[in-house]
Amino acid sequence: MTAFVLMIPTPVHAHTGPPYPIVLNQIVGPYDVSIWTDPDASDDGSAAGKFWVVLQPSRPAAALPAETRATVSSAPLDRTGAPLTGRTDPVDGQISRQFVALVIDHEGPFSVRVNVAGPLGAADVESRVDATYDLRPPPVMLAVYLAPFLLVGFLWIKLLVRRRTVARGRR
């Protein structure tokens, strides 16, 4: 049984660990945009989907104005649902690194749209991400984890039945 379960091909979408990039150094209008994410889903309504937007001016001589802000929207691709939107805040007061956390209520693919607005102009960047529950094993792993216990239980019951049969035969 265990060997059969292990042979079933399943795609691996789990993510546990540090944020990873979904857009790297994409030049859009006056900005060089990178988007990093830790797309954790949550059942309790907490904002576990984290997004970092890294901005630089696309022209090296320009400076990034303090009024520059990004808005991140995320919408499910596997079912209907309104996009959730949040405005980023600077990380440690650095306007070039901005952060927002959004509620992602289920596992699956989500579109990600970042709108940047500021004195240099506007820019839009689109991508997608697969949200997963943090540290929750996939359902097929339940069978893998339970298989040894079920096997031991089966053998134990078989041993008890055999002992009872042998004990009745001696009487």
DSSP file (Angstrom, degrees, kcal/mol; ACC not computed):
  #  RESIDUE AA STRUCTURE BP1 BP2  ACC     N-H-->O    O-->H-N    N-H-->O    O-->H-N    TCO  KAPPA ALPHA  PHI   PSI    X-CA   Y-CA   Z-CA
    1    1 A M     >        0   0    0      0, 0.0     4,-2.4     0, 0.0     5,-0.2   0.000 360.0 360.0 360.0 -48.1    0.0    0.0    0.0
    2    2 A T  H  >  +     0   0    0      1,-0.2     4,-2.3     2,-0.2     5,-0.2   0.904 360.0  51.3 -62.7 -41.3    2.7    2.5    1.0
    3    3 A A  H  > S+     0   0    0      1,-0.2     4,-1.1     2,-0.2    -1,-0.2   0.889 109.6  51.1 -63.3 -38.0    4.7    1.7   -2.2
    4    4 A F  H  > S+     0   0    0      1,-0.2     4,-0.6     2,-0.2     3,-0.4   0.923 110.2  48.3 -64.2 -44.4    1.6    2.3   -4.3
    5    5 A V  H >< S+     0   0    0     -4,-2.4     3,-0.9     1,-0.2    -2,-0.2   0.882 110.0  52.4 -64.0 -38.6    0.9    5.7   -2.6
    6    6 A L  H 3< S+     0   0    0     -4,-2.3    -1,-0.2     1,-0.2    -2,-0.2   0.749 104.3  57.3 -70.1 -22.9    4.6    6.7   -3.1
    7    7 A M  H 3< S+     0   0    0     -4,-1.1    -1,-0.2    -3,-0.4    -2,-0.2   0.598  79.2 105.2 -84.7 -10.4    4.4    5.9   -6.8
    8    8 A I  S << S-     0   0    0     -3,-0.9     2,-0.4    -4,-0.6    -3,-0.0  -0.581  74.4-129.6 -71.4 121.1    1.5    8.3   -7.4
    9    9 A P        +     0   0    0      0, 0.0    -2,-0.1     0, 0.0    -1,-0.1  -0.567  34.2 173.4 -74.6 129.6    2.9   11.4   -9.2
   10   10 A T        -     0   0    0     -2,-0.4     2,-0.1   130,-0.0    -2,-0.0  -0.999  32.3-116.4-135.2 139.0    1.8   14.6   -7.6
   11   11 A P        -     0   0    0      0, 0.0     2,-0.6     0, 0.0     0, 0.0  -0.469  26.6-132.1 -71.7 146.0    2.9   18.1   -8.4
   12   12 A V        +     0   0    0     -2,-0.1     0, 0.0     1,-0.1     0, 0.0  -0.889  41.5 151.9-103.4 117.7    4.8   19.9   -5.6
   13   13 A H        +     0   0    0     -2,-0.6    -1,-0.1     2,-0.0   117,-0.1   0.355  29.4 127.6-121.4   0.7    3.5   23.4   -4.9
   14   14 A A        -     0   0    0      1,-0.0     2,-0.4   118,-0.0   120,-0.1  -0.266  35.8-169.0 -68.1 145.6    4.4   23.8   -1.3
   15   15 A H        +     0   0    0    118,-0.2     2,-0.4    24,-0.1   120,-0.2  -0.961  15.9 159.2-137.0 119.2    6.3   26.7   -0.1
   16   16 A T        +     0   0    0     -2,-0.4   117,-0.0   118,-0.1   118,-0.0  -0.981  48.9  38.3-135.7 124.5    7.8   27.0    3.4
   17   17 A G  S    S-     0   0    0     -2,-0.4     3,-0.1     3,-0.0    -2,-0.0  -0.962  92.9  -5.1 139.5-157.4   10.6   29.4    4.0
   18   18 A P  S    S-     0   0    0      0, 0.0    19,-0.1     0, 0.0    -2,-0.0  -0.200  80.5 -82.5 -71.6 163.5   11.8   32.8    3.0
   19   19 A P        -     0   0    0      0, 0.0    19,-0.2     0, 0.0    32,-0.1  -0.224  44.8-155.2 -60.5 154.6   10.0   35.0    0.3
   20   20 A Y  E     -A   37   0A   0     17,-2.4    17,-2.6    -3,-0.1     2,-0.2  -0.939  20.4-100.3-132.4 156.3   10.8   34.3   -3.3
   21   21 A P  E     +A   36   0A   0      0, 0.0    15,-0.3     0, 0.0     3,-0.1  -0.531  29.8 173.3 -80.8 139.9   10.7   36.5   -6.4
   22   22 A I  E    S+     0   0A   0     13,-2.9     2,-0.3     1,-0.4   106,-0.2   0.527  83.3  26.0-111.7 -17.9    7.8   36.4   -8.8
   23   23 A V  E    S-A   35   0A   0     12,-1.6    12,-2.3   104,-0.1     2,-0.5  -0.976  73.1-167.2-141.1 130.1    9.0   39.4  -10.8
   24   24 A L  E     -     0   0A   0     -2,-0.3    10,-0.2    10,-0.2     9,-0.1  -0.973  64.2 -28.4-125.4 121.6   12.6   40.5  -10.9
   25   25 A N  E    S+     0   0A   0     -2,-0.5     2,-0.6     1,-0.2     9,-0.2   0.851  74.1 173.2  47.5  51.3   13.9   43.8  -12.3
   26   26 A Q  E     -A   33   0A   0      7,-2.9     7,-2.9     2,-0.0     2,-0.6  -0.805  27.5-138.2 -89.3 121.1   11.1   44.4  -14.7
   27   27 A I  E     +A   32   0A   0     -2,-0.6     2,-0.4     5,-0.2     5,-0.2  -0.707  30.9 169.1 -81.3 117.4   11.4   47.9  -16.3
   28   28 A V  E >   -A   31   0A   0      3,-2.7     3,-1.9    -2,-0.6    30,-0.1  -0.942  59.4 -53.8-133.9 109.6    7.9   49.4  -16.5
   29   29 A G  T 3  S-     0   0    0     -2,-0.4    94,-0.1     1,-0.3    92,-0.1  -0.393 123.1 -12.0  59.6-128.4    7.7   53.1  -17.3
   30   30 A P  T 3  S+     0   0    0      0, 0.0    28,-2.4     0, 0.0    29,-0.4   0.357 124.1  78.3 -85.7   7.9    9.9   55.1  -14.9
   31   31 A Y  E <   -AB  28  57A   0     -3,-1.9    -3,-2.7    26,-0.3     2,-0.6  -0.875  63.3-146.8-124.1 149.9   10.4   52.2  -12.5
   32   32 A D  E     -AB  27  56A   0     24,-3.5    24,-1.3    -2,-0.3     2,-0.4  -0.971  37.9-164.3-104.8 110.9   12.5   49.0  -12.1
   33   33 A V  E     +AB  26  55A   0     -7,-2.9    -7,-2.9    -2,-0.6     2,-0.4  -0.837  20.3 176.6-112.1 135.2   10.1   46.7  -10.3
   34   34 A S  E     - B   0  54A   0     20,-2.1    20,-3.0    -2,-0.4     2,-0.5  -0.991  11.8-159.5-128.2 141.5   10.7   43.5   -8.4
   35   35 A I  E     -AB  23  53A   0    -12,-2.3   -13,-2.9    -2,-0.4   -12,-1.6  -0.986   7.5-174.8-124.4 125.8    8.0   41.6   -6.5
   36   36 A W  E     -AB  21  52A   0     16,-2.7    16,-2.9    -2,-0.5     2,-0.3  -0.887  11.5-174.5-114.7 148.7    8.8   39.1   -3.7
   37   37 A T  E     -AB  20  51A   0    -17,-2.6   -17,-2.4    -2,-0.3    14,-0.2  -0.984  35.9-166.4-146.5 154.6    6.2   37.0   -2.0
   38   38 A D  E     - B   0  50A   0     12,-2.2    12,-2.0    -2,-0.3     2,-2.0  -0.780  28.4-166.1-130.9  85.1    5.4   34.5    0.7
   39   39 A P  E     + B   0  49A   0      0, 0.0    93,-1.7     0, 0.0     2,-0.4  -0.399  18.0 165.5 -84.6  68.1    2.0   33.4   -0.4
   40   40 A D  E     -e  132   0B   0     -2,-2.0    64,-0.3     8,-1.0    93,-0.2  -0.657  26.0-144.0 -84.4 135.1    0.6   31.6    2.6
   41   41 A A  E     -e  133   0B   0     91,-2.5    93,-0.6    -2,-0.4     2,-0.3  -0.622  15.5-161.8 -89.7 155.3   -3.1   30.9    2.7
   42   42 A S        -     0   0    0     62,-2.6     3,-0.3    -2,-0.2     7,-0.0  -0.996  23.1-157.7-140.5 145.7   -5.0   31.0    6.0
   43   43 A D  S    S+     0   0    0     -2,-0.3    -1,-0.1     1,-0.2    62,-0.1   0.627  91.0  63.5 -90.5 -17.4   -8.4   29.6    7.2
   44   44 A D  S    S-     0   0    0      2,-0.1    -1,-0.2     1,-0.0    61,-0.1   0.357 112.3-107.6 -94.7   6.9   -8.7   32.1   10.1
   45   45 A G        +     0   0    0      1,-0.3     2,-0.2    -3,-0.3    -2,-0.1   0.568  69.5 145.1  81.9   8.2   -8.9   35.3    8.0
   46   46 A S        -     0   0    0      1,-0.1     2,-1.7    58,-0.1    58,-0.5  -0.504  61.8-109.4 -79.3 151.8   -5.4   36.5    8.9
   47   47 A A        +     0   0    0      1,-0.2    56,-0.3    56,-0.2    -1,-0.1  -0.592  59.3 148.3 -81.7  84.2   -3.4   38.3    6.3
   48   48 A A        +     0   0    0     -2,-1.7    -8,-1.0    -8,-0.2     2,-0.9   0.555  40.2  95.3 -97.7 -10.6   -0.8   35.6    5.7
   49   49 A G  E     -BC  39 102A   0     53,-2.4    53,-3.3   -10,-0.2     2,-0.4  -0.733  63.5-165.5 -83.9 106.4   -0.2   36.4    2.0
   50   50 A K  E     -BC  38 101A   0    -12,-2.0   -12,-2.2    -2,-0.9     2,-0.4  -0.764  10.8-175.6-103.3 137.7    2.9   38.7    2.2
   51   51 A F  E     -BC  37 100A   0     49,-2.7    49,-2.2    -2,-0.4     2,-0.5  -0.997   7.8-167.0-134.2 131.0    4.2   40.8   -0.7
   52   52 A W  E     -BC  36  99A   0    -16,-2.9   -16,-2.7    -2,-0.4     2,-0.5  -0.970   7.4-160.0-114.7 130.5    7.3   43.0   -0.9
   53   53 A V  E     -BC  35  98A   0     45,-2.8    45,-2.6    -2,-0.5     2,-0.6  -0.956   3.2-162.3-112.8 121.7    7.6   45.5   -3.7
   54   54 A V  E     -BC  34  97A   0    -20,-3.0   -20,-2.1    -2,-0.5     2,-0.4  -0.917  13.6-171.5-107.2 121.2   11.2   46.7   -4.5
   55   55 A L  E     +B   33   0A   0     41,-2.6   -22,-0.2    -2,-0.6     9,-0.1  -0.900  14.8 165.5-118.8 140.9   11.3   49.9   -6.6
   56   56 A Q  E     -B   32   0A   0    -24,-1.3   -24,-3.5    -2,-0.4     2,-0.1  -0.975  45.1 -98.8-141.2 150.4   14.1   51.7   -8.2
   57   57 A P  E     -B   31   0A   0      0, 0.0   -26,-0.3     0, 0.0     7,-0.1  -0.485  26.9-134.7 -65.8 142.3   14.0   54.4  -10.8
   58   58 A S  S    S+     0   0    0    -28,-2.4   -27,-0.2    -2,-0.1   -29,-0.1   0.770  95.0  65.1 -71.9 -23.7   14.6   53.0  -14.3
   59   59 A R  S >  S-     0   0    0    -29,-0.4     3,-1.3     1,-0.1   -27,-0.1  -0.887  82.6-143.1 -97.3 125.4   17.0   55.9  -15.0
   60   60 A P  T 3  S+     0   0    0      0, 0.0    -1,-0.1     0, 0.0    -2,-0.0   0.796  97.0  57.0 -58.9 -30.8   20.1   55.7  -12.8
   61   61 A A  T 3  S+     0   0    0      2,-0.1     2,-0.1    -3,-0.0    -3,-0.0   0.726  92.0  88.0 -75.2 -20.7   20.3   59.4  -12.4
   62   62 A A    <   -     0   0    0     -3,-1.3     2,-0.3     1,-0.0     0, 0.0  -0.410  69.1-139.7 -80.2 154.2   16.8   59.8  -11.0
   63   63 A A        -     0   0    0     -2,-0.1    -7,-0.1    -7,-0.1    -2,-0.1  -0.841  22.8-111.6-109.4 150.8   15.9   59.5   -7.3
   64   64 A L        -     0   0    0     -2,-0.3    31,-0.1    -9,-0.1    32,-0.1  -0.733  36.3-129.1 -84.0 114.8   12.8   57.7   -6.0
   65   65 A P    >   -     0   0    0      0, 0.0     3,-1.6     0, 0.0    55,-0.1  -0.288  12.3-123.2 -64.5 148.8   10.4   60.3   -4.6
   66   66 A A  T 3  S+     0   0    0      1,-0.3    -2,-0.0    52,-0.0    52,-0.0   0.698 108.0  64.7 -65.2 -20.8    9.1   59.7   -1.0
   67   67 A E  T 3  S+     0   0    0      2,-0.0     2,-0.3     0, 0.0    -1,-0.3   0.503  73.9 117.1 -82.1  -3.1    5.5   59.9   -2.3
   68   68 A T    <   +     0   0    0     -3,-1.6     2,-0.3    50,-0.1    50,-0.2  -0.490  40.4 169.9 -71.0 127.1    5.9   56.8   -4.4
   69   69 A R  E     -F  117   0C   0     48,-2.5    48,-2.7    -2,-0.3     2,-0.3  -0.965  22.7-144.4-137.8 153.7    3.6   54.0   -3.3
   70   70 A A  E     -F  116   0C   0     -2,-0.3    18,-2.8    46,-0.2     2,-0.4  -0.881   3.9-153.4-116.3 150.7    2.5   50.7   -4.7
   71   71 A T  E     -FG 115  87C   0     44,-2.5    44,-2.6    -2,-0.3     2,-0.5  -0.994  11.4-155.6-121.7 128.8   -0.9   49.0   -4.4
   72   72 A V  E     -FG 114  86C   0     14,-2.8    14,-2.4    -2,-0.4     2,-0.4  -0.908   9.5-173.3-109.1 129.5   -1.0   45.1   -4.6
   73   73 A S  E     -FG 113  85C   0     40,-2.9    40,-2.8    -2,-0.5     2,-0.4  -0.964   0.8-172.5-120.7 139.6   -4.1   43.3   -5.7
   74   74 A S  E     +FG 112  84C   0     10,-2.5    10,-3.0    -2,-0.4    38,-0.2  -0.998   5.4 176.0-133.4 131.4   -4.6   39.5   -5.6
   75   75 A A  E     -F  111   0C   0     36,-1.6    36,-3.0    -2,-0.4     2,-0.1  -0.992  34.3-106.8-135.3 141.6   -7.5   37.6   -7.1
   76   76 A P  E     -F  110   0C   0      0, 0.0    34,-0.3     0, 0.0     5,-0.2  -0.401  20.8-166.7 -66.6 141.7   -8.1   33.8   -7.3
   77   77 A L  S    S+     0   0    0     32,-2.7    33,-0.2     1,-0.1     3,-0.1   0.584  83.4  57.5 -99.9 -15.7   -7.7   32.2  -10.7
   78   78 A D  S    S+     0   0    0     31,-0.7     2,-0.3     1,-0.1    -1,-0.1   0.460 117.5  11.0 -98.1  -1.7   -9.4   28.9   -9.9
   79   79 A R  S    S-     0   0    0      2,-0.1     2,-0.2     0, 0.0    -1,-0.1  -0.962  90.9 -78.4-160.8 170.4  -12.7   30.3   -8.8
   80   80 A T        +     0   0    0     -2,-0.3     2,-0.2    -3,-0.1    -3,-0.1  -0.515  61.2 134.3 -78.7 147.7  -14.7   33.5   -8.8
   81   81 A G        -     0   0    0     -2,-0.2    -2,-0.1    -5,-0.2     3,-0.1  -0.804  54.3 -98.3 173.4 145.4  -13.9   36.1   -6.2
   82   82 A A        -     0   0    0     -2,-0.2     2,-0.1     1,-0.1    -8,-0.1  -0.449  48.2-104.0 -72.1 145.3  -13.3   39.8   -5.9
   83   83 A P        -     0   0    0      0, 0.0     2,-0.5     0, 0.0    -8,-0.2  -0.442  28.1-135.1 -68.8 143.6   -9.6   40.9   -5.9
   84   84 A L  E     -G   74   0C   0    -10,-3.0   -10,-2.5    -2,-0.1     2,-0.4  -0.861  24.9-165.7 -97.8 134.2   -8.2   41.9   -2.5
   85   85 A T  E     +G   73   0C   0     -2,-0.5     2,-0.3   -12,-0.2   -12,-0.2  -0.945  12.1 175.3-127.2 141.8   -6.2   45.1   -2.6
   86   86 A G  E     -G   72   0C   0    -14,-2.4   -14,-2.8    -2,-0.4     2,-0.4  -0.998  27.1-126.5-144.3 146.6   -3.8   46.6   -0.1
   87   87 A R  E     -G   71   0C   0     -2,-0.3   -16,-0.2   -16,-0.2     2,-0.1  -0.766  32.2-123.7 -92.9 135.6   -1.6   49.7   -0.2
   88   88 A T        -     0   0    0    -18,-2.8    12,-0.2    -2,-0.4   -18,-0.1  -0.344  16.9-151.8 -77.5 157.0    2.1   49.1    0.7
   89   89 A D  E     -D   99   0A   0     10,-2.2    10,-2.6   -20,-0.1   -20,-0.0  -0.956  31.0 -96.1-123.8 146.4    4.0   50.8    3.4
   90   90 A P  E     -D   98   0A   0      0, 0.0     2,-0.6     0, 0.0     3,-0.4  -0.316  34.9-126.2 -60.8 143.1    7.8   51.4    3.4
   91   91 A V  E >  S-D   94   0A   0      6,-3.1     3,-2.1     3,-0.9     6,-0.2  -0.832  88.5 -13.4 -92.4 122.9    9.9   48.8    5.2
   92   92 A D  T 3  S-     0   0    0     -2,-0.6    -1,-0.2     1,-0.3     3,-0.1   0.813 126.0 -62.2  54.5  33.3   12.2   50.5    7.8
   93   93 A G  T 3  S+     0   0    0     -3,-0.4     2,-0.7     1,-0.2    -1,-0.3   0.524 102.5 134.1  75.0   5.3   11.4   53.9    6.3
   94   94 A Q  E X   - D   0  91A   0     -3,-2.1     3,-1.3     3,-0.2    -3,-0.9  -0.802  43.7-160.8 -92.5 115.7   12.9   52.9    2.9
   95   95 A I  E 3  S+     0   0A   0     -2,-0.7    -1,-0.2     1,-0.3   -40,-0.1   0.727  88.8  64.6 -67.1 -21.8   10.7   54.0    0.0
   96   96 A S  E 3  S+     0   0A   0      1,-0.2   -41,-2.6   -42,-0.1     2,-0.5   0.663 102.2  52.2 -77.6 -15.4   12.5   51.5   -2.3
   97   97 A R  E <  S+C   54   0A   0     -3,-1.3    -6,-3.1   -43,-0.2     2,-0.3  -0.971  72.3 173.9-123.1 116.4   11.2   48.5   -0.2
   98   98 A Q  E     -CD  53  90A   0    -45,-2.6   -45,-2.8    -2,-0.5     2,-0.3  -0.905   9.9-161.3-126.2 152.2    7.5   48.4    0.5
   99   99 A F  E     +CD  52  89A   0    -10,-2.6   -10,-2.2    -2,-0.3     2,-0.3  -0.966  13.2 168.7-136.6 145.4    5.3   45.7    2.1
  100  100 A V  E     -C   51   0A   0    -49,-2.2   -49,-2.7    -2,-0.3     2,-0.4  -0.973  18.8-148.5-150.3 147.5    1.7   44.6    2.3
  101  101 A A  E     -C   50   0A   0     -2,-0.3     2,-0.3   -51,-0.2   -51,-0.2  -0.970  17.8-170.9-117.1 133.4   -0.1   41.5    3.7
  102  102 A L  E     -C   49   0A   0    -53,-3.3   -53,-2.4    -2,-0.4     2,-0.6  -0.870  28.9-106.6-121.6 154.6   -3.3   40.3    2.1
  103  103 A V        -     0   0    0     -2,-0.3     2,-0.5   -56,-0.3   -56,-0.2  -0.706  31.2-175.1 -80.3 122.2   -5.8   37.6    3.1
  104  104 A I        -     0   0    0     -2,-0.6   -62,-2.6   -58,-0.5   -56,-0.1  -0.973   3.1-170.7-117.3 112.8   -5.5   34.6    0.9
  105  105 A D        +     0   0    0     -2,-0.5     2,-0.3   -64,-0.2    -1,-0.1   0.448  59.0  18.9 -93.2  -0.4   -8.3   32.2    1.9
  106  106 A H  S    S-     0   0    0      2,-0.1     2,-0.2   -66,-0.0    25,-0.1  -0.991  79.8 -93.6-159.3 162.7   -7.5   29.0    0.0
  107  107 A E  S    S+     0   0    0     -2,-0.3    25,-0.2   -66,-0.1   -67,-0.1  -0.490  73.6  73.5 -75.5 150.2   -4.7   27.2   -1.8
  108  108 A G  E    S- H   0 131C   0     23,-2.0    23,-3.0    -2,-0.2     2,-0.2  -0.798  82.4 -33.4 139.0-177.4   -4.4   27.6   -5.5
  109  109 A P  E     - H   0 130C   0      0, 0.0   -32,-2.7     0, 0.0   -31,-0.7  -0.521  51.5-176.0 -78.9 140.4   -3.3   30.0   -8.2
  110  110 A F  E     -FH  76 129C   0     19,-3.0    19,-2.5   -34,-0.3     2,-0.3  -0.988  23.1-128.3-133.0 142.2   -3.8   33.7   -7.7
  111  111 A S  E     -FH  75 128C   0    -36,-3.0   -36,-1.6    -2,-0.4     2,-0.4  -0.671  22.7-155.6 -83.8 147.6   -3.1   36.6  -10.0
  112  112 A V  E     -FH  74 127C   0     15,-2.7    15,-2.6    -2,-0.3     2,-0.4  -0.994  11.4-177.2-127.6 127.3   -1.0   39.4   -8.6
  113  113 A R  E     -FH  73 126C   0    -40,-2.8   -40,-2.9    -2,-0.4     2,-0.5  -0.991   5.7-166.2-127.8 129.1   -1.2   43.0   -9.9
  114  114 A V  E     -FH  72 125C   0     11,-3.1    11,-2.4    -2,-0.4     2,-0.5  -0.968   0.7-167.2-117.4 124.3    1.0   45.8   -8.6
  115  115 A N  E     -FH  71 124C   0    -44,-2.6   -44,-2.5    -2,-0.5     2,-0.5  -0.953   6.0-163.4-109.3 124.3    0.2   49.4   -9.4
  116  116 A V  E     +FH  70 123C   0      7,-3.2     7,-2.1    -2,-0.5     2,-0.4  -0.919  10.7 177.7-108.8 132.2    2.9   51.9   -8.7
  117  117 A A  E     +FH  69 122C   0    -48,-2.7   -48,-2.5    -2,-0.5     5,-0.2  -0.998  18.6 117.4-135.7 139.0    2.0   55.6   -8.5
  118  118 A G  E >  S- H   0 121C   0      3,-1.0     3,-1.6    -2,-0.4   -50,-0.1  -0.974  74.7 -65.9-177.3-178.5    4.2   58.6   -7.8
  119  119 A P  T 3  S+     0   0    0      0, 0.0     3,-0.1     0, 0.0   -55,-0.0   0.754 125.8  58.5 -59.4 -25.9    5.7   61.8   -9.1
  120  120 A L  T 3  S-     0   0    0      1,-0.3     2,-0.3   -55,-0.1   -89,-0.0   0.719 120.3 -97.9 -76.2 -19.3    7.8   59.9  -11.7
  121  121 A G  E <   -H  118   0C   0     -3,-1.6    -3,-1.0   -92,-0.1    -1,-0.3  -0.891  44.7 -58.9 135.2-166.9    4.6   58.4  -13.2
  122  122 A A  E     -H  117   0C   0     -2,-0.3     2,-0.3    -5,-0.2    -5,-0.2  -0.811  39.3-178.8-117.7 157.1    2.5   55.2  -13.0
  123  123 A A  E     -H  116   0C   0     -7,-2.1    -7,-3.2    -2,-0.3     2,-0.4  -0.987  11.7-155.1-153.3 146.9    3.3   51.6  -13.7
  124  124 A D  E     -H  115   0C   0     -2,-0.3     2,-0.4    -9,-0.2    -9,-0.2  -0.989  10.3-176.9-125.9 134.9    1.5   48.3  -13.7
  125  125 A V  E     -H  114   0C   0    -11,-2.4   -11,-3.1    -2,-0.4     2,-0.4  -0.997   6.0-165.1-130.9 135.3    3.0   44.9  -13.3
  126  126 A E  E     +H  113   0C   0     -2,-0.4     2,-0.3   -13,-0.2   -13,-0.2  -0.933  20.2 141.2-122.5 146.2    1.2   41.5  -13.4
  127  127 A S  E     -H  112   0C   0    -15,-2.6   -15,-2.7    -2,-0.4     2,-0.3  -0.851  34.2-121.8-156.0-169.3    2.2   38.1  -12.3
  128  128 A R  E     -H  111   0C   0    -17,-0.3     2,-0.3    -2,-0.3   -17,-0.2  -0.974  17.3-169.8-145.7 160.4    0.8   35.0  -10.7
  129  129 A V  E     -H  110   0C   0    -19,-2.5   -19,-3.0    -2,-0.3     2,-0.7  -0.988  23.4-126.9-149.1 151.0    1.5   32.9   -7.6
  130  130 A D  E     -H  109   0C   0     -2,-0.3     2,-0.3   -21,-0.2   -23,-0.1  -0.914  28.6-148.9-102.6 113.6    0.4   29.6   -6.1
  131  131 A A  E     +H  108   0C   0    -23,-3.0   -23,-2.0    -2,-0.7     2,-0.3  -0.598  20.3 176.7 -83.1 141.4   -0.8   30.0   -2.6
  132  132 A T  E     -e   40   0B   0    -93,-1.7   -91,-2.5    -2,-0.3     2,-0.4  -0.928  36.5 -98.2-136.8 161.4   -0.3   27.2   -0.1
  133  133 A Y  E >   -e   41   0B   0     -2,-0.3     3,-1.0   -93,-0.2     2,-0.4  -0.672  48.3-109.6 -78.2 135.2   -0.9   26.6    3.6
  134  134 A D  T 3  S-     0   0    0    -93,-0.6  -118,-0.1    -2,-0.4    -1,-0.1  -0.526  91.3 -12.4 -70.9 124.6    2.3   27.1    5.6
  135  135 A L  T 3  S+     0   0    0     -2,-0.4    -1,-0.3  -120,-0.2  -119,-0.1   0.579  96.1 133.5  63.4  14.8    3.7   23.8    6.9
  136  136 A R    <   -     0   0    0     -3,-1.0    -1,-0.2     1,-0.0    -3,-0.2  -0.851  54.4-130.5 -94.8 123.1    0.5   21.9    6.2
  137  137 A P        -     0   0    0      0, 0.0     5,-0.1     0, 0.0    -4,-0.0  -0.353  27.9 -99.8 -70.6 153.1    1.3   18.5    4.5
  138  138 A P    >>  -     0   0    0      0, 0.0     3,-1.5     0, 0.0     4,-0.6  -0.336  36.0-107.9 -66.4 155.3   -0.5   17.6    1.3
  139  139 A P  H >> S+     0   0    0      0, 0.0     3,-1.2     0, 0.0     4,-0.8   0.815 116.5  62.1 -57.0 -34.1   -3.4   15.1    1.7
  140  140 A V  H 3> S+     0   0    0      1,-0.3     4,-1.3     2,-0.2     3,-0.4   0.813  94.8  63.2 -64.1 -26.9   -1.5   12.2    0.1
  141  141 A M  H <> S+     0   0    0     -3,-1.5     4,-2.8     1,-0.2    -1,-0.3   0.772  89.9  67.6 -68.9 -24.0    1.1   12.5    2.9
  142  142 A L  H <X S+     0   0    0     -3,-1.2     4,-2.4    -4,-0.6    -1,-0.2   0.922 101.3  47.7 -58.7 -43.7   -1.7   11.5    5.4
  143  143 A A  H  X S+     0   0    0     -4,-0.8     4,-1.9    -3,-0.4    -1,-0.2   0.898 111.7  50.1 -64.2 -40.0   -1.8    8.1    3.9
  144  144 A V  H  < S+     0   0    0     -4,-1.3    -2,-0.2     1,-0.2    -1,-0.2   0.915 113.7  44.9 -64.3 -42.7    2.0    7.8    4.0
  145  145 A Y  H  < S+     0   0    0     -4,-2.8     4,-0.5     1,-0.2    -2,-0.2   0.857 117.3  44.5 -70.5 -35.4    2.1    8.9    7.6
  146  146 A L  H  X S+     0   0    0     -4,-2.4     4,-2.6    -5,-0.2     3,-0.3   0.753  92.6  82.4 -80.9 -25.0   -0.8    6.5    8.7
  147  147 A A  H  X S+     0   0    0     -4,-1.9     4,-2.4     1,-0.2     5,-0.2   0.870  90.6  47.8 -53.2 -47.3    0.4    3.5    6.7
  148  148 A P  H  > S+     0   0    0      0, 0.0     4,-2.4     0, 0.0    -1,-0.2   0.900 113.7  48.1 -62.9 -38.2    2.9    2.2    9.3
  149  149 A F  H  > S+     0   0    0     -4,-0.5     4,-2.5    -3,-0.3    -2,-0.2   0.904 112.3  48.4 -68.8 -40.4    0.4    2.6   12.2
  150  150 A L  H  X S+     0   0    0     -4,-2.6     4,-2.5     2,-0.2    -1,-0.2   0.895 111.8  50.4 -65.4 -39.1   -2.3    0.8   10.2
  151  151 A L  H  X S+     0   0    0     -4,-2.4     4,-2.5    -5,-0.3    -2,-0.2   0.927 111.8  46.6 -64.2 -46.1    0.1   -2.0    9.4
  152  152 A V  H  X S+     0   0    0     -4,-2.4     4,-2.4     1,-0.2    -2,-0.2   0.911 113.0  50.4 -63.0 -42.4    1.1   -2.5   13.0
  153  153 A G  H  X S+     0   0    0     -4,-2.5     4,-2.4     2,-0.2    -2,-0.2   0.913 110.5  49.3 -62.1 -42.8   -2.5   -2.4   14.1
  154  154 A F  H  X S+     0   0    0     -4,-2.5     4,-2.3     1,-0.2    -2,-0.2   0.926 113.0  46.6 -61.4 -46.3   -3.4   -5.0   11.5
  155  155 A L  H  X S+     0   0    0     -4,-2.5     4,-2.2     2,-0.2    -1,-0.2   0.872 111.5  52.1 -65.6 -36.4   -0.6   -7.3   12.6
  156  156 A W  H  X S+     0   0    0     -4,-2.4     4,-2.3     2,-0.2    -2,-0.2   0.926 111.1  46.2 -65.0 -45.8   -1.4   -6.8   16.3
  157  157 A I  H  X S+     0   0    0     -4,-2.4     4,-2.4     1,-0.2    -2,-0.2   0.905 111.7  52.2 -64.1 -40.6   -5.1   -7.8   15.7
  158  158 A K  H  X S+     0   0    0     -4,-2.3     4,-2.2     1,-0.2    -1,-0.2   0.901 109.9  49.2 -61.6 -41.4   -4.0  -10.8   13.6
  159  159 A L  H  X S+     0   0    0     -4,-2.2     4,-2.5     2,-0.2    -2,-0.2   0.906 110.8  49.7 -64.6 -42.9   -1.7  -11.9   16.4
  160  160 A L  H  X S+     0   0    0     -4,-2.3     4,-2.2     2,-0.2    -2,-0.2   0.902 111.2  48.9 -63.8 -41.4   -4.5  -11.5   19.0
  161  161 A V  H  X S+     0   0    0     -4,-2.4     4,-2.4     2,-0.2    -1,-0.2   0.913 111.8  49.4 -64.8 -42.0   -6.9  -13.6   16.9
  162  162 A R  H  X S+     0   0    0     -4,-2.2     4,-2.6     2,-0.2    -2,-0.2   0.914 110.6  50.0 -63.8 -43.0   -4.3  -16.3   16.4
  163  163 A R  H  X S+     0   0    0     -4,-2.5     4,-2.6     1,-0.2    -1,-0.2   0.908 111.5  48.9 -61.5 -41.8   -3.6  -16.5   20.1
  164  164 A R  H  X S+     0   0    0     -4,-2.2     4,-2.2     2,-0.2    -1,-0.2   0.911 111.9  48.8 -65.1 -41.7   -7.3  -16.8   20.9
  165  165 A T  H  X S+     0   0    0     -4,-2.4     4,-1.7     2,-0.2    -2,-0.2   0.913 113.6  46.0 -64.3 -43.1   -7.7  -19.5   18.3
  166  166 A V  H  X S+     0   0    0     -4,-2.6     4,-1.1     1,-0.2    -2,-0.2   0.897 111.5  52.3 -65.9 -41.0   -4.7  -21.4   19.6
  167  167 A A  H  X S+     0   0    0     -4,-2.6     4,-0.6     1,-0.2     3,-0.3   0.882 110.5  47.9 -64.3 -39.3   -5.9  -21.0   23.3
  168  168 A R  H >< S+     0   0    0     -4,-2.2     3,-0.5     1,-0.2    -1,-0.2   0.837 107.3  57.0 -69.4 -33.3   -9.4  -22.4   22.3
  169  169 A G  H 3< S+     0   0    0     -4,-1.7    -1,-0.2     1,-0.2    -2,-0.2   0.774 102.1  55.5 -69.5 -26.0   -7.8  -25.3   20.5
  170  170 A R  H 3<        0   0    0     -4,-1.1    -1,-0.2    -3,-0.3    -2,-0.2   0.683 360.0 360.0 -79.9 -20.1   -5.9  -26.4   23.7
  171  171 A R    <<        0   0    0     -4,-0.6    -1,-0.2    -3,-0.5    -2,-0.1   0.483 360.0 360.0 -75.2 360.0   -9.1  -26.6   25.8
